[in-house]
Amino acid sequence: MNTTEHVLDLSKYEAQLQFLQINPATRIVGSIGRMVAAQEIVGRPFLEFEDRKVARLATDGMTDIDVLGVPDEMVAHARLLGEPNVDNRAFADTDVTVAHEDDVWYLRSSEADFEERLNPELMESVRGRIDEVDIVTIPLLTHIALHNLRRRDARKDQLTTTTMNYLLHTEALRRQEIPKISTENLRPFLRLQTELRVQQLLHGDNGRHSGARHSGES
């Protein structure tokens, strides 16, 4: 199957991606970033979109481009270069962000009164080229940590979880080991996940974050 024709035309987002990646700290996340892992591990960059198509979910375009490490002013300009929104928060309905300041990465949420430094290996640049479009993203385990910050109930999110777990399992079999990121280095994500869950329980908004964005995460 010609996945570019039938699943996603990545060239529609090339201008925005090129501009955003002028910044050396930019990391493309969300479904575009995860394409790099799918290409590297199983040679099928559009795997996530193929799964959505089989599940009869929309695959005709991106609603947003998710990024980390991009200053707000660059985000604002990139939004003018194409139709998709550019989102430098982990979720459109929270204030979680991963910021890059003075060569240090921070995981932050004012909602949870949370800020911790991240080990650089979590944000190590992983580069791919898909349909002549360059993409700089993060390691697969960091993608999974971001995705798991919130409880995921939407069908699209569950498919994404399944796809990422499949990629992780396949890579582990190929290498005969789990990809190496220290468990200790992942703990900031686990601590924030707990804090966000506590906030949900305290404010009685169990459903607020599970559907609004992810129905819509690209």
N, C-alpha and C positions, 0 to 999 in steps of 0.2 A: 504493500500500500504506500502511496506517496503521502507521507504524513504531513508534509508542508502544505500540500494542496487541500487535503481533506480534513486536517485537524486544526492547524494554526499557521497563519502566515506571519512569521516572526519579523519580516522586513517592515511591517507596519509600525514597529516600535523601535526601529534602528536609530532614528534621529534622537529620540529621547535617551536611549541607552548609550549612544556615543557621547552625548553631552554629559550625562551623569558620570560617566567613567573617565572624564577628564580629571576628576578628583581622584588621586591615587588611593584614598581610603574607602572609596565607594565599594560596597558589596551588594550585588543584586540578589535578593532573596525571593520568597514566594515561589510561584510555579516556574517562573523564568529561571531563577537561580537553580531550582531543583532539576531543570533540564540537563544541566552540566553533569550532575551526579548520574542521572539515567544514561546519558551518553557514554560516560566514562566506564560505568559498571556493566551495562548490558547492551550498549550500542544503539539505544532507542531513546533519543532525547525527548520525544513526544509521548512517552509511555503514559504519563499522568493524564494527558488529554485523550489518548486512546481509551484508557479506562473510563474516563467520563463519557466518551461517546458510546461505549458499550452499555453504560448505565443510563443512557438517554438523558444525560445532563448537558447543559449548554457548553459548546466548545467553539463557538464562532468568533471569539475574540476575548481580549483581556479587558477587565474593568479597571484594573490598576496595575502599577509596577511598584513592587515593594523593594525598598532600599534601606540600607543601614550605612551610617558613617557619612551621610550627605548633609551639608549645612542647609538650613531652612531656605536661604536665598537661592541656592541652586535648585532646590525642590520646586520653588515657586516658578523659576524660569523654565524648568523642564516641563512643567504642566502646560506651558504655552506652546510646546513643540509637537503635541499630539493629543489625541482624544483621551487615552487612559489617564486617570488620576495618578500622580506619583505620591507614594505614601512612605514617609520615613519613620513611621511608628510600626511596631510589630502587629498592631491591630488598629483598624480605623476607629474602633469604639473604646479604646483605652489610651492612656498616655505612655505606655511602655515604649521605650526606645533604646537603641544601642548607639551611643555617641562616640566619636573619635576626637579627642582633644589632647594636644601636645603629645602625640604618639602613644596615648593611653586609651584603651577601650573601656567604656562604662556601660553597665546595664542599669537602667533607671526606670522608676515609676513614682511620680509624686502621689498618685492615688494610694499606693501602698507605703509611701514614705521610705522608698528603697533606693539605694545606690551602692553598687559594688563594682570594683575593677574586674575586668575579665582578663584571663591569661591570653596572651597574643595567639597561642596555637588555636584557640577557639575561632579566631577571626582571620586565620591564615588565608591568603588569597588562593582560590582554586579557579583556574582559567579554562575556558572552553570556547570553541568556535562552532556555532550551529547555523547552518544556512548562510554562511558568510557574515554572521553577526557575532562579534566578540562579547563574551559575558564573563565578568569576574564575580565569583560568589564565595561561599564559605564551605567548610567541610560538612559532609552529610550529617554527622552527629550533632553539629551545631544547628543545622536545619531542623532536626528532630527535636532538639531542646526548645527552640523557638516555637515550633508547632504545638508542643505539649504544654506551653505556659497556661493555656486556657482549656477547659473541658470542651470537647468537640462533639456536637450532636448532629450537625448538618451532614447530609449524605455526601456532599463533596469533600468535606473534611475527613470523613471516615475513609473514603477512597484514597485520599492523600496519605493518611496514616498507613493504610494497607500497602500502598506503593512504596513508601519510604522504608517500611519494615522489610518488604521484599528486597529492596536494593541493599539494605544493611546485611540481610541474611546472605544474599548472593555474593556480596563483597567478602564477607567473612569466610564463606566456603572457598572462594577463589584464593584468598590469602592464607587460608587455614588459621585465621585469627580475626578477632574483632578489630576494626580500624582503631588506631591508637590515639585516643584523647583521654587524658587522665580523668578518672572519675572525680577526683578532687576539684579539677578545673571546671567541671560541669555543675558543681554545687550551687553557684550563684543563681542559675536558672531554677534549680529545685527549690531554693529558699524563696525566690520571687513567686514561683508557682504556688507555694503554700500561702504566702502573704496575700496574693490576689484572691485565692479561694476563701481565706478568712474574711476579706473585705466583702466578697459576694454574700457570704453567709450572714455577716453582720448587717448588711443593708438589704437583705432579702431579695437580691436581684439575680437569682440563679440562672434565669434564662436570658438576661439582657445581652450577655456577650457570646452566647453559644450560637445564636442564629443570625443576628443582624449583620455582622461582618462576614461570617462564613456560612452563610449563603454567598457572600460576595468576595471572598478572598480569591485572588487570582493565583 
